[in-house]
Amino acid sequence: MASLPDVAPSPRPPALTRPGVSALLTLFAAISPVMPVRAQSLDDRVTVAGRVVDADTGAPVADALVEIADSWKFAYTDSSGAFVIDAVEPGMREFRVRRPGYADRTEMHEVRAGAAPRLELAARPLVLEGLAIQTARLDRRLRDAPYEVRVFGRAALIRSGARSAFDFLHRVAGVQFVPCAPNDATLCILLRGARVAPALVVDDAARRGGAEELDRHDLRDVYRIEVLREGATVRIYTTEFAEDLAVGRRWLGPTLRK
């Protein structure tokens, strides 16, 4: 009988930024004799602290993704609906907000020192109810699995600070990835001392990409990850698929397919 452990949310990670950009700008400045436009100084950038609330009730919306368009800046809201994004260039910026069970929202706000944008999301009650029902169905499919199963829901995923599904499995879930053979770029997992190519299932359909495809799944778009047999099988459910399940546009198979 497989156990479904509760995964306690870890502290909300700081907003992530695109790696290497500062180093690239420094190099460009060093080799360019003339800069026609002054680059935005880090001293000019501000911290944006705002809230996401339900458009109808005004209640805080937790675990909403807040992104600033045309940048790599994003953050998730905490239990009070609050979010913080550091080092944002001042001026009018497009904020994009999304959360499963709510309609996506895009708003323009002025970013300046002391500004605290209030972003509203409109709930979709039928989707919220459907997500709860389908999550329970996914759990029931796993209860009779004859091997160890670990389940990571969206709250655990977004609070991990991981960038991709591969990053999460490797750094947080502790799945041991190793080369399938010496001097081989293909990755396997260690299962009881043996090297095994991981089986990947995305949105209830088998995929051939293995560990390499795991790295292409941005964790912002993932709703749930199931790790079976210490990583020999990994099942990913995207947010889009989960919401389609919730409203009956997609269906789950009656049994768990390996």
N, C-alpha and C positions, 0 to 999 in steps of 0.2 A: 504494500500500500504506500503510495507516494505521499509525502508530507508537503504541505504548502505553507512554508514559513512566512510570517509577517515580516516585511522589510521595513525597518524604522527609517523615516526620512532623515537624511544627514543635513547639517546646516547648509543654508543656501549659499552656493558658490558665488564669487564675484562675477560680474559680467565678463564674458570672454571677448578678446579683440583679435584681429587678424595678426598672426605671428609674422615677424620679419619686416613689417612695414617701416618701423622707426629706423631700423638698420639700413634699409634701402634708401630712405630719404637722406640719411647722414652721408651715405656713399655718394648719392647724386649731388649733394651740396658740395662735397669735396672735389668732385671732378668738373663742376660747372663754374666757369669764371664769372658768369653774370646770371643773377636770378631775377627775371623780369617781374615776378610777383612774389612777395614775401610769403613764405610758407606759414601756415597757422601755427603759432607758438603754443607749446603745451601750457604756458602760463595763461593763455587766453581761453583755454577750454574750461568747461564747468561740469559740475556733477548734477545730473538730473535726478531728482527724487520725486516720484509721483505715486498715484494710486489708480487701480483699476476697480471699478464698481459695477454692479448690476444696473443696467439702464432703467429697469422698472422699480426695483426695490431700494437701490442705493447701497445694498449690502456689498461687502468686499468680495472680490473674486480672487481666490488663491490659485496658484500654479498656472497663471496666464503668461504667455510668452509675449514680451514687449520688444519689438525690434525697431531700430532707426533705419529707414530706407537709405540705400546707397552707402551702407557702411557695414562693418562687421560687429556693430554694437548691439547687444541684446541683454536682457535680464528676465528673470521670472519673478512673479509676485509671491510674497509670503502669505501667511494666513490672514493678515490684515489687509491684503490687497496692495501692499506697498512694494515698490521696486526702486532700485538705484542703478543708474548707468553712469560710469565715470568717464571723464575726459571727452566730453562731447563739444564739438565746435558750436559757438553761438550762432544764432540766426533761426530762420524758419526751418523746421525739420518735419519730415513725414514720419509719424509713429504708426506702426502696424501692430495690432494686438490680435491674438488668437488663443483659443482654448477649446478643447473638445466639448461639445454640447452648447457652444455659443456661436453666434454669427461673427465672422471675421470683421474687424473694424480698422479703418484707416483714418487718421486725423492729422491735421497740421497744427503744430504748436511752436511758439517761439521759445527757443532755448536761450536762457540768460541766467545770470547768477540769481539765486533765490526763487526761480520759477518752479512751480510744482504742478505739472499738468495732471488733470483729472480725466481719465479715459473711461468711457462707458462701453460695456458689452451687453448685447441683447441675448438673453437666454433663449434656447430652443428646448422647451420642456420635454417634448417627445424624444428628442435626441438624448437628452440627459437620462431619461428613464430607460431608453433602449440601451444605452451604454452600460448601465448597471445590470440589466438583464443579460446582455451578451457577455459581460465579464464573468458573471456567475456561471454561464454555460461553459466558458473556457475553463474555469476552475473545475467544474464537474467532469470534463473530459479527461482531466489529469489525475483524478483521484484513484483510478484503477490502474495507472501506469505501473508496470512491474520493475521500475528503476527509479533512481533519485531524480526529482524534478525541483528546480528552483525557479520561482516566478518573480519578476521585477516589474512592478507597475509604473505608471508614468511619474508618480511623485518621487519614487526612488531614482528613476532615470534622470530627471531634470536636476535633482539636487546633487548628483554625483560629480558634476563638473566635467564629465566626459564629452568628447567631441562627436564620436561616432559609435556605432554599435560595437565595432572591434575594440575601440579604446575602452569602452565600458566593460566588456567581457574580460579584457586583458588586465586592466588596472584595478577594477572594482570587484568584479565577480570572481577573479582569481583563476580564470581558465588559462591553462598553460599551453601557449602556442610555441611550436618549435619547427625548424625546417623538416620537411618530410624526408629529406635525404641530405647527405653532405653536399654543400655547394648548390643546394636547390632553393630557389626563391619561393616555392610553394610552401604554404604553412599547414602543418597538421597540429593535432593536440596530443598531449600525453595522456593515455588512458591505461592505467594499471601497467605502466612501463612500456606500452606499445605506442607507436606513432600511428594515429588514425586521422584520415581526412574528414573534417567535420561535415556533416550533412546540414544543409541550410534550407529552411522552409520560410518563405515570406508570404504573408497574407494567405496562408493555407495552401500555398502552391510550392512545390519543390523547385529549388534553384541550383544551378551548377557552379556558381561563383566561389563557393567556399569562403575561406577567411578573407580573401581579397574583396569579395562583394560586401562583407560585413563592414569594411572600412568606408564603403560608399554610402552607407545609410547614416545620414545626419541624425543625431539623437533628438533634435528638435522636432523631427517628423515621425518619431517612433512612439507608439502608445504602450507597448508591452513587449517584454522579452521573456521567453521560456528557455531555460537551459536544462537539457535532458542528458543523463548519463555523463555528467562532468564535462559537458561541452561537445560530446560526440554528435549531438543533434542540437541545433539552435533554431528556435522558432521566433520570428519577428512579426509583429502586427503593427502596421502603420496607422497613424491617426485617421487618415482618409478611409482606410479599410474598416476601422472600428466604427466610424460614423456611418458608413454605408451599411454595416451590419445592423446598427441601431435603428435604421429606418427601413430595413427590409430590401435594400438594393443589392445586397450580397448575402450569402448564406454560409454557415459553417457545416462541415461534414458531421455526421452523427457520431463518429468515433475519431480518435486520434490517429492520424496517419504518420508513420515514422519517416 
